Amino acid sequence: MTSIRQQSLFGIQELYDMEPTQKYEEIMAAIDLDAIFFEINKIR
């Protein structure tokens, strides 16, 4: 079995240090929404 290790976006201490709204903005900015929308539209 192959093991794939993904690099983390943020360290746990970095997330603790951020304000709640800043956490959400940083996480959402790291997600490639264009790729998700492309895949969803391809299914339809």
CHARMM-style PDB file with segment names, atoms N, HN, CA, C and O in Angstrom:
ATOM      1  N   MET     1       0.848  -1.182   0.000  1.00  0.00      PROA
ATOM      2  CA  MET     1       0.000   0.000   0.000  1.00  0.00      PROA
ATOM      3  C   MET     1       0.892   1.244   0.000  1.00  0.00      PROA
ATOM      4  O   MET     1       1.877   1.322   0.734  1.00  0.00      PROA
ATOM      5  N   THR     2       0.528   2.193  -0.825  1.00  0.00      PROA
ATOM      6  HN  THR     2      -0.272   2.129  -1.421  1.00  0.00      PROA
ATOM      7  CA  THR     2       1.284   3.438  -0.931  1.00  0.00      PROA
ATOM      8  C   THR     2       0.762   4.458   0.067  1.00  0.00      PROA
ATOM      9  O   THR     2      -0.447   4.615   0.239  1.00  0.00      PROA
ATOM     10  N   SER     3       1.664   5.135   0.709  1.00  0.00      PROA
ATOM     11  HN  SER     3       2.647   5.008   0.571  1.00  0.00      PROA
ATOM     12  CA  SER     3       1.299   6.179   1.663  1.00  0.00      PROA
ATOM     13  C   SER     3       1.655   7.540   1.069  1.00  0.00      PROA
ATOM     14  O   SER     3       2.787   7.769   0.644  1.00  0.00      PROA
ATOM     15  N   ILE     4       0.685   8.425   1.047  1.00  0.00      PROA
ATOM     16  HN  ILE     4      -0.235   8.239   1.392  1.00  0.00      PROA
ATOM     17  CA  ILE     4       0.902   9.771   0.530  1.00  0.00      PROA
ATOM     18  C   ILE     4       0.763  10.737   1.694  1.00  0.00      PROA
ATOM     19  O   ILE     4      -0.247  10.737   2.398  1.00  0.00      PROA
ATOM     20  N   ARG     5       1.764  11.543   1.888  1.00  0.00      PROA
ATOM     21  HN  ARG     5       2.585  11.544   1.317  1.00  0.00      PROA
ATOM     22  CA  ARG     5       1.729  12.519   2.974  1.00  0.00      PROA
ATOM     23  C   ARG     5       1.573  13.911   2.378  1.00  0.00      PROA
ATOM     24  O   ARG     5       2.394  14.350   1.572  1.00  0.00      PROA
ATOM     25  N   GLN     6       0.525  14.589   2.779  1.00  0.00      PROA
ATOM     26  HN  GLN     6      -0.141  14.232   3.434  1.00  0.00      PROA
ATOM     27  CA  GLN     6       0.259  15.934   2.283  1.00  0.00      PROA
ATOM     28  C   GLN     6       0.838  16.957   3.249  1.00  0.00      PROA
ATOM     29  O   GLN     6       0.704  16.834   4.467  1.00  0.00      PROA
ATOM     30  N   GLN     7       1.478  17.958   2.684  1.00  0.00      PROA
ATOM     31  HN  GLN     7       1.588  18.057   1.695  1.00  0.00      PROA
ATOM     32  CA  GLN     7       2.027  19.030   3.501  1.00  0.00      PROA
ATOM     33  C   GLN     7       0.868  19.842   4.083  1.00  0.00      PROA
ATOM     34  O   GLN     7      -0.114  20.101   3.388  1.00  0.00      PROA
ATOM     35  N   SER     8       0.973  20.236   5.324  1.00  0.00      PROA
ATOM     36  HN  SER     8       1.772  20.025   5.889  1.00  0.00      PROA
ATOM     37  CA  SER     8      -0.094  21.001   5.954  1.00  0.00      PROA
ATOM     38  C   SER     8      -0.069  22.448   5.462  1.00  0.00      PROA
ATOM     39  O   SER     8       0.982  22.979   5.102  1.00  0.00      PROA
ATOM     40  N   LEU     9      -1.236  23.066   5.454  1.00  0.00      PROA
ATOM     41  HN  LEU     9      -2.089  22.634   5.747  1.00  0.00      PROA
ATOM     42  CA  LEU     9      -1.354  24.459   5.030  1.00  0.00      PROA
ATOM     43  C   LEU     9      -0.830  25.404   6.096  1.00  0.00      PROA
ATOM     44  O   LEU     9      -0.165  26.395   5.796  1.00  0.00      PROA
ATOM     45  N   PHE    10      -1.138  25.084   7.343  1.00  0.00      PROA
ATOM     46  HN  PHE    10      -1.678  24.279   7.587  1.00  0.00      PROA
ATOM     47  CA  PHE    10      -0.764  25.941   8.463  1.00  0.00      PROA
ATOM     48  C   PHE    10      -0.336  25.065   9.627  1.00  0.00      PROA
ATOM     49  O   PHE    10      -0.800  23.935   9.777  1.00  0.00      PROA
ATOM     50  N   GLY    11       0.547  25.596  10.439  1.00  0.00      PROA
ATOM     51  HN  GLY    11       0.924  26.514  10.317  1.00  0.00      PROA
ATOM     52  CA  GLY    11       0.889  24.925  11.685  1.00  0.00      PROA
ATOM     53  C   GLY    11      -0.222  25.171  12.689  1.00  0.00      PROA
ATOM     54  O   GLY    11      -0.946  26.162  12.589  1.00  0.00      PROA
ATOM     55  N   ILE    12      -0.358  24.282  13.647  1.00  0.00      PROA
ATOM     56  HN  ILE    12       0.231  23.477  13.728  1.00  0.00      PROA
ATOM     57  CA  ILE    12      -1.428  24.419  14.637  1.00  0.00      PROA
ATOM     58  C   ILE    12      -1.272  25.706  15.443  1.00  0.00      PROA
ATOM     59  O   ILE    12      -2.270  26.340  15.785  1.00  0.00      PROA
ATOM     60  N   GLN    13      -0.052  26.098  15.749  1.00  0.00      PROA
ATOM     61  HN  GLN    13       0.759  25.583  15.472  1.00  0.00      PROA
ATOM     62  CA  GLN    13       0.157  27.336  16.498  1.00  0.00      PROA
ATOM     63  C   GLN    13      -0.262  28.547  15.684  1.00  0.00      PROA
ATOM     64  O   GLN    13      -0.812  29.501  16.235  1.00  0.00      PROA
ATOM     65  N   GLU    14      -0.011  28.525  14.378  1.00  0.00      PROA
ATOM     66  HN  GLU    14       0.435  27.750  13.931  1.00  0.00      PROA
ATOM     67  CA  GLU    14      -0.434  29.631  13.512  1.00  0.00      PROA
ATOM     68  C   GLU    14      -1.949  29.792  13.539  1.00  0.00      PROA
ATOM     69  O   GLU    14      -2.454  30.914  13.585  1.00  0.00      PROA
ATOM     70  N   LEU    15      -2.678  28.676  13.509  1.00  0.00      PROA
ATOM     71  HN  LEU    15      -2.268  27.765  13.472  1.00  0.00      PROA
ATOM     72  CA  LEU    15      -4.143  28.755  13.566  1.00  0.00      PROA
ATOM     73  C   LEU    15      -4.628  29.280  14.904  1.00  0.00      PROA
ATOM     74  O   LEU    15      -5.579  30.060  14.954  1.00  0.00      PROA
ATOM     75  N   TYR    16      -3.986  28.863  15.996  1.00  0.00      PROA
ATOM     76  HN  TYR    16      -3.213  28.229  15.956  1.00  0.00      PROA
ATOM     77  CA  TYR    16      -4.361  29.371  17.320  1.00  0.00      PROA
ATOM     78  C   TYR    16      -4.121  30.868  17.429  1.00  0.00      PROA
ATOM     79  O   TYR    16      -4.881  31.569  18.097  1.00  0.00      PROA
ATOM     80  N   ASP    17      -3.082  31.362  16.788  1.00  0.00      PROA
ATOM     81  HN  ASP    17      -2.465  30.793  16.245  1.00  0.00      PROA
ATOM     82  CA  ASP    17      -2.730  32.777  16.884  1.00  0.00      PROA
ATOM     83  C   ASP    17      -3.630  33.681  16.037  1.00  0.00      PROA
ATOM     84  O   ASP    17      -3.692  34.886  16.282  1.00  0.00      PROA
ATOM     85  N   MET    18      -4.309  33.133  15.069  1.00  0.00      PROA
ATOM     86  HN  MET    18      -4.259  32.155  14.870  1.00  0.00      PROA
ATOM     87  CA  MET    18      -5.168  33.938  14.177  1.00  0.00      PROA
ATOM     88  C   MET    18      -6.524  34.201  14.825  1.00  0.00      PROA
ATOM     89  O   MET    18      -7.009  33.406  15.629  1.00  0.00      PROA
ATOM     90  N   GLU    19      -7.117  35.317  14.464  1.00  0.00      PROA
ATOM     91  HN  GLU    19      -6.723  35.963  13.810  1.00  0.00      PROA
ATOM     92  CA  GLU    19      -8.487  35.615  14.864  1.00  0.00      PROA
ATOM     93  C   GLU    19      -9.417  34.679  14.087  1.00  0.00      PROA
ATOM     94  O   GLU    19      -9.054  34.222  13.003  1.00  0.00      PROA
ATOM     95  N   PRO    20     -10.612  34.384  14.620  1.00  0.00      PROA
ATOM     96  CA  PRO    20     -11.515  33.443  13.933  1.00  0.00      PROA
ATOM     97  C   PRO    20     -11.798  33.801  12.468  1.00  0.00      PROA
ATOM     98  O   PRO    20     -11.743  32.922  11.607  1.00  0.00      PROA
ATOM     99  N   THR    21     -12.096  35.058  12.170  1.00  0.00      PROA
ATOM    100  HN  THR    21     -12.141  35.772  12.869  1.00  0.00      PROA
ATOM    101  CA  THR    21     -12.403  35.416  10.788  1.00  0.00      PROA
ATOM    102  C   THR    21     -11.170  35.303   9.894  1.00  0.00      PROA
ATOM    103  O   THR    21     -11.285  34.966   8.715  1.00  0.00      PROA
ATOM    104  N   GLN    22     -10.011  35.579  10.444  1.00  0.00      PROA
ATOM    105  HN  GLN    22      -9.918  35.853  11.401  1.00  0.00      PROA
ATOM    106  CA  GLN    22      -8.774  35.458   9.677  1.00  0.00      PROA
ATOM    107  C   GLN    22      -8.491  33.989   9.353  1.00  0.00      PROA
ATOM    108  O   GLN    22      -7.997  33.679   8.269  1.00  0.00      PROA
ATOM    109  N   LYS    23      -8.800  33.089  10.283  1.00  0.00      PROA
ATOM    110  HN  LYS    23      -9.202  33.341  11.163  1.00  0.00      PROA
ATOM    111  CA  LYS    23      -8.617  31.653  10.047  1.00  0.00      PROA
ATOM    112  C   LYS    23      -9.425  31.216   8.836  1.00  0.00      PROA
ATOM    113  O   LYS    23      -8.910  30.542   7.944  1.00  0.00      PROA
ATOM    114  N   TYR    24     -10.694  31.606   8.812  1.00  0.00      PROA
ATOM    115  HN  TYR    24     -11.112  32.154   9.537  1.00  0.00      PROA
ATOM    116  CA  TYR    24     -11.572  31.186   7.721  1.00  0.00      PROA
ATOM    117  C   TYR    24     -11.098  31.748   6.393  1.00  0.00      PROA
ATOM    118  O   TYR    24     -11.116  31.043   5.384  1.00  0.00      PROA
ATOM    119  N   GLU    25     -10.680  32.987   6.375  1.00  0.00      PROA
ATOM    120  HN  GLU    25     -10.666  33.559   7.194  1.00  0.00      PROA
ATOM    121  CA  GLU    25     -10.192  33.598   5.140  1.00  0.00      PROA
ATOM    122  C   GLU    25      -8.961  32.872   4.613  1.00  0.00      PROA
ATOM    123  O   GLU    25      -8.857  32.620   3.413  1.00  0.00      PROA
ATOM    124  N   GLU    26      -8.030  32.534   5.499  1.00  0.00      PROA
ATOM    125  HN  GLU    26      -8.114  32.739   6.475  1.00  0.00      PROA
ATOM    126  CA  GLU    26      -6.801  31.855   5.096  1.00  0.00      PROA
ATOM    127  C   GLU    26      -7.091  30.452   4.569  1.00  0.00      PROA
ATOM    128  O   GLU    26      -6.513  30.027   3.569  1.00  0.00      PROA
ATOM    129  N   ILE    27      -7.976  29.745   5.235  1.00  0.00      PROA
ATOM    130  HN  ILE    27      -8.446  30.091   6.048  1.00  0.00      PROA
ATOM    131  CA  ILE    27      -8.320  28.383   4.801  1.00  0.00      PROA
ATOM    132  C   ILE    27      -9.035  28.424   3.456  1.00  0.00      PROA
ATOM    133  O   ILE    27      -8.708  27.647   2.559  1.00  0.00      PROA
ATOM    134  N   MET    28     -10.004  29.318   3.306  1.00  0.00      PROA
ATOM    135  HN  MET    28     -10.270  29.949   4.034  1.00  0.00      PROA
ATOM    136  CA  MET    28     -10.750  29.400   2.043  1.00  0.00      PROA
ATOM    137  C   MET    28      -9.853  29.856   0.897  1.00  0.00      PROA
ATOM    138  O   MET    28     -10.049  29.425  -0.240  1.00  0.00      PROA
ATOM    139  N   ALA    29      -8.880  30.712   1.167  1.00  0.00      PROA
ATOM    140  HN  ALA    29      -8.721  31.061   2.090  1.00  0.00      PROA
ATOM    141  CA  ALA    29      -7.967  31.180   0.124  1.00  0.00      PROA
ATOM    142  C   ALA    29      -7.080  30.043  -0.385  1.00  0.00      PROA
ATOM    143  O   ALA    29      -6.633  30.064  -1.532  1.00  0.00      PROA
ATOM    144  N   ALA    30      -6.830  29.063   0.464  1.00  0.00      PROA
ATOM    145  HN  ALA    30      -7.193  29.046   1.395  1.00  0.00      PROA
ATOM    146  CA  ALA    30      -5.956  27.952   0.084  1.00  0.00      PROA
ATOM    147  C   ALA    30      -6.686  26.882  -0.739  1.00  0.00      PROA
ATOM    148  O   ALA    30      -6.043  26.027  -1.348  1.00  0.00      PROA
ATOM    149  N   ILE    31      -8.019  26.924  -0.760  1.00  0.00      PROA
ATOM    150  HN  ILE    31      -8.541  27.619  -0.266  1.00  0.00      PROA
ATOM    151  CA  ILE    31      -8.800  25.926  -1.494  1.00  0.00      PROA
ATOM    152  C   ILE    31      -9.008  26.410  -2.928  1.00  0.00      PROA
ATOM    153  O   ILE    31      -9.397  27.556  -3.154  1.00  0.00      PROA
ATOM    154  N   ASP    32      -8.743  25.526  -3.894  1.00  0.00      PROA
ATOM    155  HN  ASP    32      -8.427  24.596  -3.710  1.00  0.00      PROA
ATOM    156  CA  ASP    32      -8.917  25.855  -5.306  1.00  0.00      PROA
ATOM    157  C   ASP    32     -10.386  25.639  -5.695  1.00  0.00      PROA
ATOM    158  O   ASP    32     -10.764  24.560  -6.152  1.00  0.00      PROA
ATOM    159  N   LEU    33     -11.198  26.671  -5.510  1.00  0.00      PROA
ATOM    160  HN  LEU    33     -10.891  27.548  -5.140  1.00  0.00      PROA
ATOM    161  CA  LEU    33     -12.628  26.556  -5.800  1.00  0.00      PROA
ATOM    162  C   LEU    33     -12.907  26.407  -7.289  1.00  0.00      PROA
ATOM    163  O   LEU    33     -13.902  25.787  -7.667  1.00  0.00      PROA
ATOM    164  N   ASP    34     -12.054  26.960  -8.138  1.00  0.00      PROA
ATOM    165  HN  ASP    34     -11.247  27.463  -7.831  1.00  0.00      PROA
ATOM    166  CA  ASP    34     -12.257  26.827  -9.580  1.00  0.00      PROA
ATOM    167  C   ASP    34     -12.244  25.360  -9.997  1.00  0.00      PROA
ATOM    168  O   ASP    34     -13.067  24.943 -10.812  1.00  0.00      PROA
ATOM    169  N   ALA    35     -11.335  24.587  -9.454  1.00  0.00      PROA
ATOM    170  HN  ALA    35     -10.667  24.926  -8.792  1.00  0.00      PROA
ATOM    171  CA  ALA    35     -11.249  23.162  -9.787  1.00  0.00      PROA
ATOM    172  C   ALA    35     -12.497  22.420  -9.309  1.00  0.00      PROA
ATOM    173  O   ALA    35     -13.000  21.532  -9.998  1.00  0.00      PROA
ATOM    174  N   ILE    36     -12.990  22.786  -8.134  1.00  0.00      PROA
ATOM    175  HN  ILE    36     -12.582  23.507  -7.574  1.00  0.00      PROA
ATOM    176  CA  ILE    36     -14.204  22.152  -7.602  1.00  0.00      PROA
ATOM    177  C   ILE    36     -15.398  22.491  -8.486  1.00  0.00      PROA
ATOM    178  O   ILE    36     -16.167  21.599  -8.845  1.00  0.00      PROA
ATOM    179  N   PHE    37     -15.569  23.758  -8.842  1.00  0.00      PROA
ATOM    180  HN  PHE    37     -14.944  24.483  -8.550  1.00  0.00      PROA
ATOM    181  CA  PHE    37     -16.682  24.155  -9.697  1.00  0.00      PROA
ATOM    182  C   PHE    37     -16.597  23.489 -11.062  1.00  0.00      PROA
ATOM    183  O   PHE    37     -17.618  23.094 -11.625  1.00  0.00      PROA
ATOM    184  N   PHE    38     -15.400  23.362 -11.594  1.00  0.00      PROA
ATOM    185  HN  PHE    38     -14.571  23.683 -11.137  1.00  0.00      PROA
ATOM    186  CA  PHE    38     -15.199  22.714 -12.889  1.00  0.00      PROA
ATOM    187  C   PHE    38     -15.675  21.258 -12.815  1.00  0.00      PROA
ATOM    188  O   PHE    38     -16.383  20.793 -13.709  1.00  0.00      PROA
ATOM    189  N   GLU    39     -15.294  20.544 -11.766  1.00  0.00      PROA
ATOM    190  HN  GLU    39     -14.719  20.921 -11.040  1.00  0.00      PROA
ATOM    191  CA  GLU    39     -15.681  19.144 -11.625  1.00  0.00      PROA
ATOM    192  C   GLU    39     -17.189  19.000 -11.438  1.00  0.00      PROA
ATOM    193  O   GLU    39     -17.797  18.082 -11.988  1.00  0.00      PROA
ATOM    194  N   ILE    40     -17.787  19.888 -10.676  1.00  0.00      PROA
ATOM    195  HN  ILE    40     -17.293  20.633 -10.228  1.00  0.00      PROA
ATOM    196  CA  ILE    40     -19.238  19.824 -10.445  1.00  0.00      PROA
ATOM    197  C   ILE    40     -19.979  20.081 -11.750  1.00  0.00      PROA
ATOM    198  O   ILE    40     -20.930  19.370 -12.073  1.00  0.00      PROA
ATOM    199  N   ASN    41     -19.558  21.080 -12.494  1.00  0.00      PROA
ATOM    200  HN  ASN    41     -18.785  21.658 -12.231  1.00  0.00      PROA
ATOM    201  CA  ASN    41     -20.222  21.387 -13.762  1.00  0.00      PROA
ATOM    202  C   ASN    41     -20.008  20.293 -14.802  1.00  0.00      PROA
ATOM    203  O   ASN    41     -20.851  20.105 -15.679  1.00  0.00      PROA
ATOM    204  N   LYS    42     -18.909  19.581 -14.720  1.00  0.00      PROA
ATOM    205  HN  LYS    42     -18.224  19.734 -14.007  1.00  0.00      PROA
ATOM    206  CA  LYS    42     -18.627  18.495 -15.650  1.00  0.00      PROA
ATOM    207  C   LYS    42     -19.615  17.346 -15.427  1.00  0.00      PROA
ATOM    208  O   LYS    42     -19.995  16.663 -16.378  1.00  0.00      PROA
ATOM    209  N   ILE    43     -20.027  17.134 -14.186  1.00  0.00      PROA
ATOM    210  HN  ILE    43     -19.718  17.690 -13.414  1.00  0.00      PROA
ATOM    211  CA  ILE    43     -20.956  16.064 -13.839  1.00  0.00      PROA
ATOM    212  C   ILE    43     -22.353  16.366 -14.381  1.00  0.00      PROA
ATOM    213  O   ILE    43     -23.062  15.460 -14.821  1.00  0.00      PROA
ATOM    214  N   ARG    44     -22.733  17.598 -14.350  1.00  0.00      PROA
ATOM    215  HN  ARG    44     -22.157  18.334 -13.993  1.00  0.00      PROA
ATOM    216  CA  ARG    44     -24.088  17.990 -14.781  1.00  0.00      PROA
ATOM    217  C   ARG    44     -24.211  17.830 -16.225  1.00  0.00      PROA
ATOM    218  OT1 ARG    44     -25.270  18.105 -16.788  1.00  0.00      PROA
TER     219      ARG     44
END
